[in-house]
Every structure is written in C-alpha cells, then in structure tokens.
Amino acid sequence: MELRKGLAVAAASVATIVGVAGGTASATPTSAPAVQQQIDAYVSTHSEARQIDADTLSIPGGTLTMPLPGFEPTGAAISCAEGHLCIQDSTGRRWDFSSCGLYAIDPVGTGVLFNNQTSGTVTKFYNSDGIPRWTSIAKEIGSVSLSVIYAVRPC
C-alpha cells in the first residue's frame, strides 16, 4: 500500500512540474487573481463589458483582453485577425474590434496598432473633445501614441 501511495505522490509531483514547465500564455492559477482584479475593475466602470474568458471581456464592437502579470511592452507587432482592428496599449491591454461603430476606449501610453481591415479602410481615433486626432488606413501596422485617445471608429 505504501508503494502505491508513494507512486501516486510521485506521479502528482511530475504532473505539477510538467504543468508548470509546459505552461501557456493563458491565465494560470497563480495569475488568475491578478487578471480577475483587472477585469473586475474594468467592469465596475464599464457596465457594457461582460467577461467571456479568464482574461477577456466582450465590449461593444469586439473584445478587450487583459495582460498577464509581468507584461512588459516591447513595441513589437501584434497579431490581428483578418478584418479586425487591434490595439495594444503600454499596460498590455488589447482591444480587438470586429464591428463598425464609434467606441469609447481608455488606452494608456504608447502602444501598437494593427489595422487588418479590408485594404483602404480608414479608422479614426478621437480625442476627449470628439475631434479626430489621427487616422489609420488598413493594412497599417505600427507604434502609436494612445494617451490622448478616447474613442475609435474602426470603419
């Protein structure tokens, strides 16, 4: 009986080690509380947002994904599905818009943009007064100043 118990403990230990070593970019049990705190804070000030995954919210026009603890901005290009507009701010929050409309956003710092909509589609970014601050023409990828942006119209 002791041999079985010892093997079970060893197997559980190996499974734990493999699980940690083979981790993914999704929220882990140790990062889940921090990500959930970010989601709860966002939902408390954005009543239209609904949590749809461990780190993702459904927002008007698309989704908002919260960063895992320890996120460090690199300025590197981000992936973005065909037909979408994706924006990642300096905190690692990532907006992914798939619908036309005017949407309030609250990004921070310098971020990364991937306008992967149909070629030639114009996206407008607005300041706090509702005045267009700058535009992006699809298929644009680049670094952008987001601190002055309060709304976006993907198409």
TORNU-297648 format. One record per residue (C-alpha): residue in three letters; x negated, y negated, z. Coordinates in steps of 0.02 Angstrom, whole numbers, plus 32768, in hexadecimal, padded with zeros to 4 digits. Layout:
ALAXYZ/...
END
This chain:
MET800080008000/GLU7F727F88802A/LEU7F257FA87F7D/ARG7FC87F767F27/LYS7FD67EDA7F91/GLY7F207EAD7F6B/LEU7F3D7EC67EB0/ALA7FDA7E5C7EB6/VAL7F7E7DCF7F0C/ALA7EEE7DDC7E8F/ALA7F687DDB7DFC/ALA7FC17D427E42/SER7F1A7CEA7E59/VAL7EE67D0F7DA5/ALA7F8F7CD47D65/THR7F7A7C317DC6/ILE7ECB7C157D84/VAL7EFD7C3E7CD0/GLY7F957BCD7CE1/VAL7F287B3B7D1A/ALA7E9F7B597C9A/GLY7F1C7B717C0C/GLY7F827AD87C38/THR7FD77A6B7BB8/ALA7FF879B27BA5/SER80A679C57BF0/ALA80CF79997CA2/THR80857A147D1E/PRO80C67A367DCC/THR804179C27E15/SER806579357D99/ALA8122794B7D9B/PRO814478DC7E33/ALA80DF784B7DEA/VAL813478597D41/GLN81DF78687D94/GLN81BC77CA7DF8/GLN819A776D7D55/ILE823A77B17D09/ASP82A177857DA3/ALA825A76D57DA6/TYR828276BB7CED/VAL833377007CFC/SER8354768F7D93/THR833C75F67D23/HIS8379763E7C7D/SER8425768B7C9A/GLU843176C67BE5/ALA839B773B7BF9/ARG83B977F57C19/GLN833678757C48/ILE832D79027BC7/ASP828A79577BF6/ALA8208795A7C81/ASP81B478BE7C3B/THR822F787A7BB8/LEU82C578077BB8/SER834977F07B33/ILE835877357B14/PRO83BD76D37A94/GLY837076F779EA/GLY82FA77817A20/THR829377C07AB2/LEU821777817B33/THR819277F87B74/MET813877D27C16/PRO807C77F07C26/LEU802E78747C93/PRO7FC978387D29/GLY7F1978087CF7/PHE7F4877C87C49/GLU7EBB775F7C00/PRO7EDE76F67B64/THR7E67771C7AD6/GLY7EAF76B37A4B/ALA7EB0774E79DE/ALA7F3B776A795F/ILE7FD677C379A0/SER804078457949/CYS80ED7815790E/ALA8173787978B4/GLU819F784C7801/GLY822477C477FF/HIS81FD778878B0/LEU81AD76EF7900/CYS813A771B7991/ILE80EB76A37A0D/GLN807A76CF7AA0/ASP804E76477B1E/SER7FB376367B8A/THR800676967C1A/GLY8026772C7BA8/ARG80E177167B98/ARG8115774B7AEA/TRP81AF770E7A8D/ASP81EA777479F8/PHE827677237994/SER82D777847912/SER836E771178FA/CYS8388766378B4/GLY83C075DB792C/LEU837D755879A4/TYR833575A57A42/ALA82F075587AE1/ILE824475987B13/ASP81CB75667B9C/PRO811D759C7B67/VAL807D756A7BC0/GLY7FD675307B7B/THR7F8775627AD8/GLY7FCC76007A8B/VAL7FD3766C79F1/LEU805576687968/PHE808176E878E3/ASN810A76AB786E/ASN812D77507817/GLN81D3771C77CB/THR81F5771E7710/SER816C76BF76B5/GLY8192760576AF/THR820C76077743/VAL81F3756977AA/THR81F575707867/LYS820774CD78C8/PHE81C674AE7978/TYR8218742279DE/ASN81DF73B47A6D/SER824473887B08/ASP82A172FF7AA8/GLY82DB73797A22/ILE8267732F79A1/PRO820873A7792F/ARG815473AC796F/TRP810D741D78E7/THR813E74A4786B/SER80FE754D7837/ILE81167597778B/ALA811D76567782/LYS80A776B9777A/GLU803F764E77F0/ILE7FD07693787A/GLY7F6D762678F0/SER7F4C75D07994/VAL7FC8754B79CA/SER7FE274CB7A55/LEU808374FE7AAB/SER808C74917B47/VAL80EF74097AED/ILE816C74857AA1/TYR821A74987AEC/ALA827B74E77A5C/VAL8260754879BD/ARG82C87563791F/PRO8281760178CC/CYS82D875E57825/
END
